[in-house]
Amino acid sequence: MEIKATAKINLGLDVVRKREDGYHDVRMIMQMTGMYDRITLEPKKGQPGIILKTNLPYIPTNEHNLAYKAAKILMDEFEVTDGLSISLKKFIPVAAGLAGGSTDAAAVLKAVNKIFRLGLNEEQLRERGAKLGADIPYCLMGGTALAEGIGERLTPLPDMPDCSILLAKPSISVSTKEVYGALRADEIENHPDIDGMIDAIKDGDLHGITDRLANVLEDVTAPSRPIIGEMEREMVQAGALSAIMSGSGPTVFGIFEVESNARKCRDELRRKYPAARIFLTRPCGQGGIRRGK
């Protein structure tokens, strides 16, 4: 079985408070994109165990990989005696704020459920996914959604209007744990207008969405990494309606109404930042259905 695991961006990311258990309550507008990893799974009858291979030498292939963990949690629970071979071709940058590991895990949960006929519905898969990572329940749902709690409480929203999304991942990595550790939730003064963005999404108002793009984690990540602000300014100067950092970073994305402007900006960023990874994509609805062209 071959499946795609699509990357997400955060149109809006607000942190409401730090909880007593150390986690943070958030309100986020999540959006799937057309960038994806490709995963091939093959059951191995009579050969117990999980074998994971990747195209990148620095990606772990054991229990430290979320895709491996996702397969194992279901196979252990349902006492699957056959084995599983997983081939993971990574295209989504690692440690980039795009939920690359989480979306791989979500795709594997769906595939293992189907391959071994476990009979779990999406809600049951989300319950198990939440034990592995806060973004996994959303990655199981996809499309456009409001995520609350630690990210596990989801409210589906209408598809955002079609547009071009330019993603730029600088040649640096960021630890989500370190970013949240440095955040002072009680000192946040400017909270994103999440409710206003929800209204804009329901109205199909692209400008209403881009006017409200905001991410409180950028105040933690960006000051010591000036390339984030530089890339955002380049995108806006090239015609992006707005540009912000996704998740804990360092990936920056810009939303363009005119695709030719996005293409020109992509080419210029690739020239100016040869070590960065630059992608041009579009929003995806639930089920990984790509909007537009």
C-alpha positions in Angstrom: 0.0 0.0 0.0 1.3 3.4 -0.9 0.1 6.5 0.8 0.8 10.2 1.0 1.5 12.1 4.2 0.8 15.8 3.7 2.4 18.8 5.5 0.5 21.4 7.5 0.9 25.1 8.2 -0.6 27.2 11.0 -2.6 30.1 9.6 -3.0 31.2 13.2 -1.3 30.0 16.4 -2.2 31.3 19.8 -1.1 30.0 23.2 -3.8 30.5 25.8 -2.0 29.4 28.9 0.6 27.0 30.3 -1.0 24.1 32.1 0.0 22.5 35.4 1.2 19.4 33.6 3.7 21.5 31.6 1.8 21.4 28.3 0.2 24.5 26.7 -3.4 25.1 25.8 -3.5 26.5 22.3 -6.0 27.8 19.7 -4.7 27.2 16.2 -6.0 27.3 12.7 -4.5 24.3 10.9 -4.2 24.0 7.1 -3.0 21.0 5.0 -0.9 21.7 2.0 0.0 19.8 -1.1 3.6 19.0 0.0 3.9 15.3 1.1 6.0 12.4 2.1 5.5 9.1 0.3 5.1 6.0 2.4 4.9 2.4 1.2 3.7 -0.4 3.6 3.8 -4.1 3.0 2.7 -6.8 5.5 5.1 -9.7 6.1 3.1 -12.8 6.8 4.8 -15.0 9.4 7.6 -12.5 9.8 6.9 -10.6 13.1 8.4 -7.2 13.7 8.5 -3.8 12.0 11.2 -2.8 9.5 11.4 0.9 8.6 13.6 2.2 5.9 14.0 5.9 4.8 15.8 7.8 2.1 17.6 10.1 4.6 20.5 8.7 6.7 19.8 10.9 9.7 16.2 9.8 10.1 15.8 7.2 12.9 14.4 3.8 11.8 13.5 2.5 15.2 11.1 3.4 18.1 12.5 7.0 17.9 10.6 7.5 14.7 6.9 8.5 15.0 5.9 6.4 12.0 7.4 3.3 13.6 5.7 4.1 16.9 2.4 4.5 15.2 2.6 1.1 13.6 3.8 -0.5 16.9 1.1 1.0 19.1 -1.7 -0.6 16.9 0.1 -3.9 16.2 0.8 -4.4 19.9 -2.7 -3.5 21.0 -4.3 -5.8 18.5 -1.7 -8.5 18.9 -0.8 -8.6 15.2 1.5 -11.5 14.7 2.6 -10.7 11.1 5.3 -8.2 10.4 5.3 -4.9 8.5 7.8 -3.3 6.2 7.6 0.5 5.9 9.5 2.5 3.3 9.4 6.3 4.1 10.5 8.7 1.4 10.9 12.1 3.1 10.3 15.3 1.2 8.8 17.4 4.1 11.8 19.1 5.8 12.6 17.8 9.3 12.2 20.0 12.4 10.6 22.6 10.3 7.2 23.4 11.9 5.3 21.5 9.2 4.3 18.4 11.3 6.4 16.1 9.1 6.8 13.4 11.7 3.2 13.7 12.9 1.7 13.5 9.4 3.8 10.4 8.7 2.5 8.8 11.9 -1.1 9.7 11.0 -0.8 8.1 7.6 0.7 4.9 9.1 -2.1 4.7 11.6 -4.6 4.8 8.8 -2.7 2.3 6.7 -2.1 -0.2 9.5 -5.8 0.0 10.5 -6.7 -0.9 6.9 -4.0 -3.5 6.1 -4.7 -5.6 9.2 -8.5 -4.9 9.2 -8.5 -3.6 12.8 -11.9 -1.8 12.3 -11.0 1.4 14.1 -12.9 4.6 13.1 -11.3 8.0 12.7 -12.2 9.1 16.2 -10.6 5.9 17.7 -7.5 6.5 15.6 -7.3 10.1 16.9 -7.5 8.8 20.5 -4.4 6.6 19.9 -2.6 9.3 17.8 -3.0 11.8 20.6 -0.9 9.5 22.8 2.0 9.9 20.4 1.9 13.6 19.5 -0.4 16.6 19.7 -0.5 17.3 16.0 -1.4 13.7 15.0 -5.2 13.9 15.6 -5.3 16.9 13.2 -3.1 15.2 10.6 -5.6 12.3 10.7 -8.4 14.8 9.9 -6.7 17.1 7.5 -8.2 20.0 5.6 -8.9 23.3 7.5 -9.6 23.0 11.2 -9.6 24.8 14.6 -7.4 22.9 17.1 -7.8 23.6 20.8 -6.6 22.0 24.1 -3.1 20.8 23.4 -4.2 20.3 19.7 -6.4 17.3 20.2 -9.8 19.1 20.3 -10.7 19.6 16.6 -13.4 21.5 14.9 -13.5 21.1 11.1 -13.9 24.3 9.1 -14.8 25.0 5.4 -11.9 24.7 2.9 -9.8 27.9 2.8 -10.0 29.7 -0.6 -7.6 28.5 -3.3 -4.3 30.3 -3.4 -0.6 29.7 -3.9 1.4 28.9 -0.8 5.2 29.4 -0.9 7.1 27.5 1.8 10.7 28.4 2.6 12.7 26.3 5.1 16.0 28.0 6.0 19.1 25.8 6.5 18.5 25.8 10.3 16.4 23.6 12.6 14.3 24.5 15.6 13.3 22.4 18.6 9.6 22.6 19.4 10.3 21.6 23.0 12.8 24.4 23.4 10.6 27.0 21.8 7.6 26.2 24.1 10.1 26.0 27.0 11.2 29.6 26.4 7.6 30.9 25.8 6.1 33.0 28.6 2.4 32.4 28.0 1.3 34.9 30.7 3.3 37.7 29.1 1.7 37.5 25.6 0.2 40.9 24.9 -1.0 40.5 21.2 -3.1 37.4 20.7 -4.0 36.4 17.1 -7.6 37.0 16.1 -8.6 33.4 15.8 -12.3 34.0 15.9 -12.0 36.6 13.1 -10.0 34.2 11.0 -12.7 31.5 11.4 -15.3 34.0 10.2 -13.1 34.9 7.2 -12.7 31.2 6.4 -16.4 30.6 6.6 -17.0 33.7 4.3 -14.4 32.4 1.8 -12.5 35.7 2.3 -8.8 35.1 1.5 -7.8 38.7 2.3 -9.7 38.4 5.7 -7.6 35.3 6.4 -4.2 36.8 5.4 -4.9 40.0 7.3 -5.1 37.9 10.4 -2.1 35.6 9.9 -0.3 35.5 13.2 1.9 33.1 15.3 2.8 33.9 18.9 5.8 31.5 18.8 7.5 33.7 16.2 8.3 36.1 19.0 10.4 33.3 20.6 11.9 31.8 17.5 12.6 34.7 15.1 14.7 37.2 17.2 17.7 35.0 17.2 17.2 33.8 13.7 17.0 36.9 11.5 16.6 34.9 8.3 13.0 34.2 9.3 12.1 37.9 9.1 14.2 38.4 6.0 12.3 35.7 4.1 8.9 37.0 5.2 9.8 40.5 3.9 11.1 39.1 0.6 7.7 37.3 0.1 5.6 40.4 0.9 7.8 42.5 -1.4 7.2 39.9 -4.1 3.4 40.1 -3.8 2.4 37.8 -1.0 -0.7 39.0 0.8 1.1 38.1 4.1 3.9 35.9 5.3 4.5 34.3 8.7 6.4 31.4 10.4 4.6 28.1 10.7 4.5 26.2 14.0 7.6 26.6 16.1 9.5 27.3 12.9 11.8 27.9 11.2 9.7 27.5 8.0 8.2 30.6 6.6 5.2 30.6 4.3 3.6 33.3 2.2 0.1 33.3 0.7 -0.1 34.6 -2.9 -3.3 35.4 -4.8 -1.3 35.6 -8.1 0.5 32.4 -8.9 3.0 34.1 -11.2 4.2 36.3 -8.3 4.7 33.2 -6.2 6.7 31.5 -8.9 9.0 34.5 -9.3 9.5 34.7 -5.6 10.2 31.0 -5.4 12.9 31.3 -8.0 14.4 34.4 -6.4 14.5 32.8 -2.9 16.2 29.7 -4.4 18.8 31.9 -6.0 19.4 34.0 -2.8 19.2 31.2 -0.3 20.7 28.1 -2.1 20.9 26.1 1.2 17.2 26.6 1.9 14.4 24.3 0.8 11.7 26.2 -1.2 8.4 24.7 -2.3 5.4 26.1 -4.1 2.1 24.4 -3.2 -1.6 24.9 -2.6 -4.1 24.2 0.2 -5.6 20.7 0.5 -9.0 19.8 1.8 -9.8 16.7 3.9 -8.5 13.5 2.5 -5.5 15.3 1.0 -7.5 16.6 -2.0 -5.6 19.4 -3.5 -7.4 22.6 -4.4 -7.0 24.5 -7.7 -4.6 23.4 -10.4 
